[in-house]
Amino acid sequence: MFAKTGEGAGSGAEPAAHRPGGPMVEIRGVDVAFRTGDRTVQALSSIELTVERGEFLSIAGPSGCGKSTLLRVVAGLTSPTAGEVALRGSPVLGPRRDVGFVFQRAALLDWRTARGNILFQAEMRGLPKAWARKRADELMELTGLTGFEKAMPFELSGGMQQRVSLCRALLHEPDVLLMDEPFGALDALTRENMNIELRRIWERTGMTVVLVTHSVAEAVYLASRTVVMGPRPGRVIEEFPVELPGHRDYERTLKNAEFQRITSRVRELLGSTAPAD
Ligand SMILES: Nc1ncnc2c1ncn2[C@@H]1O[C@H](COP(=O)(O)OP(=O)(O)OP(=O)(O)O)[C@@H](O)[C@H]1O
């Protein structure tokens, strides 16, 4: 059903936002059912979603509604029971190398330096060493880690560890960055700062991002579109284009009437299942 684009995975030094538009991720009629013993859990039902190139899409939904499963399907780590997913027009049939994944916990190798952790991605993929070192240094600068190249993970704060994890996920220039509750383990202030950083990085690079979060404020502040999922079996119940200024000052955005309108509506939809943020 999905035509191949002919473009190589991970290619394209120019930011996605500067390339012609078009779908980056296409999710068509996706169902996922898990079998455990004699029980079947219907995790996702009839998911239809398109993520445009250069778009920042956030997904909010109650616990257990299948948000992580959806990200895993996009990355090719979980196979759908029905339906199809394509990245840049090429069907996702197994683990994809053209995605970057950031998880809630940074999961750094504690015997390697910050830079060594980032370069691990290149070693696993057999990328040219000199190119990878240059790219790692650029990413460390972009995420404010310059000066911490040789720091060991235990010497880094939670926020800095998550920055290393972000650099590691971006090293191979993935077409799409998937983030699963990346700031969930951080304290409130660090989380706010990481939101500001991530938004700044997205504004500068124009990469395609899909972010799963429990924080309504985070979902709306960061995204160009927010999707709300309903409880199991997970399905999309509503989408909100976030029509706020491209460059978003944090304090000003939180006071913006449109931001408040969208966050209230998302909270209403999530009802009592949404934790306060
Ligand atoms: N590998 C698996 N085997 C069996 N059941 C699974 C598996 N992975 C997920 N599930 C079930 O699928 C449903 C959706 O799980 P998922 O982790 O995707 O939800 P979520 O919305 O990300 O939850 P949370 O917000 O709590 O992280 C849950 O009922 C979960 O127990």
The ligand as an ORCA input file, in Angstrom:
! r2SCAN-3c Opt
* xyz 0 1
  N       4.498     -6.843     25.833
  C       3.288     -6.798     26.363
  N       2.633     -7.940     26.689
  C       1.382     -7.904     27.205
  N       0.696     -6.766     27.445
  C       1.291     -5.604     27.144
  C       2.618     -5.559     26.593
  N       2.957     -4.255     26.404
  C       1.898     -3.540     26.812
  N       0.907     -4.333     27.252
  C      -0.418     -3.902     27.725
  O      -0.961     -3.049     26.741
  C      -1.638     -1.954     27.346
  C      -1.024     -0.657     26.862
  O       0.280     -0.526     27.438
  P       1.213      0.730     27.154
  O       2.448      0.550     27.954
  O       1.364      0.915     25.693
  O       0.314      1.926     27.733
  P       0.730      3.425     28.076
  O      -0.414      4.275     27.651
  O       2.055      3.748     27.512
  O       0.805      3.356     29.654
  P       1.596      4.307     30.688
  O       1.099      5.698     30.439
  O       1.172      3.796     32.018
  O       3.054      4.135     30.419
  C      -1.525     -2.174     28.841
  O      -2.686     -2.824     29.289
  C      -0.321     -3.080     28.989
  O      -0.460     -3.889     30.129
*
